[in-house]
């Protein structure tokens, strides 16, 4: 009798193991109409080594011209049969102290500033020094990226084209996680002041996700999605042969048949 009960328990366990699936849902503790406060609205800020373009315009184009870098190239293209010419202006690169050398105005410290703060800083400086009465300043960040690696459908390096990029935006750009990706232990690596820092993000828990210091990414952040245990097993030859669902189903079927014969 004890042998029968043991065999039944083993067969049930094998069936449960063969039919088990990883948890794939995000935000598993979110209720309808529930509100959550995001820890920090982290807008992208300039760091040493970042590149940006700055264009100054005014009602007096001759004066505004003095505050712009020279055009370094012209590119021709055709759209709907009409020839178009695009000009490329030289860009600025922040030095190790976070400064740029701006025409006429000289050295300007921009590290730590957002795009809008750079615009306001340059406009106010031009007005306060009496250089231009009505300056219009356009700033674009160049060559800013984040990387997504691991168990996502399209890993790669992606450009930052908005002032705010959340980790959810990043994973969406990478095609979302595969079924093998760990949703409760996503790694974000960030370089701050010469120190590499690591953060863990739980996508299944909205409370910890929205309060994470890396909910909004910064330039050069690396998002790594680790494989779950099933993927790790299947990555080895032994795992491929021993842990496949087909093998477990066959074993469970055999034990079930054996139990039926014993019970009879």
Secondary structure as UniProt FT lines:
FT   HELIX           2..19
FT   TURN            28..29
FT   TURN            32..33
FT   TURN            48..49
FT   STRAND          51..57
FT   HELIX           61..65
FT   TURN            66..67
FT   STRAND          71..79
FT   TURN            80..81
FT   STRAND          82..89
FT   STRAND          92..93
FT   TURN            96..97
FT   STRAND          99..102
FT   TURN            103..105
FT   STRAND          106..109
FT   TURN            111..112
FT   HELIX           115..128
FT   TURN            129..130
FT   STRAND          136..142
FT   STRAND          145..150
FT   TURN            153..154
FT   STRAND          156..159
FT   HELIX           167..173
FT   TURN            174..175
FT   TURN            179..180
FT   STRAND          186..192
FT   TURN            193..194
FT   STRAND          195..201
FT   TURN            203..204
FT   HELIX           206..210
FT   TURN            213..214
FT   TURN            219..220
FT   STRAND          222..225
FT   HELIX           229..234
FT   HELIX           237..242
FT   HELIX           245..263
//
